[in-house]
Amino acid sequence: MVKLKPCPFCGGEARGWCRSATINLADEIDYNGYVSCSRCPAKMRSTYQHVTGAEAIADAARNWNARTGGAPASSHLDQEA
């Protein structure tokens, strides 16, 4: 499994998961992979549908980790005006 970077919006822990999407022409189940933040609604999907769930999650993890920027040092909402 690809090590996931923290959420770029809140710094929360990221988790990979998948679900079946469609049955292809060969009667195989195709899977979509996702990575989502455990603290906020940030989510990223795999680029393609895959034959195995592990491939789909790895694809989504690569997409999640390829984003620009890093986790915020602190939120501007936490600071007093």
Helices and strands as residue ranges (DSSP letters): E 14-23, E 29-37, E 43-45, H 53-65, G 76-78
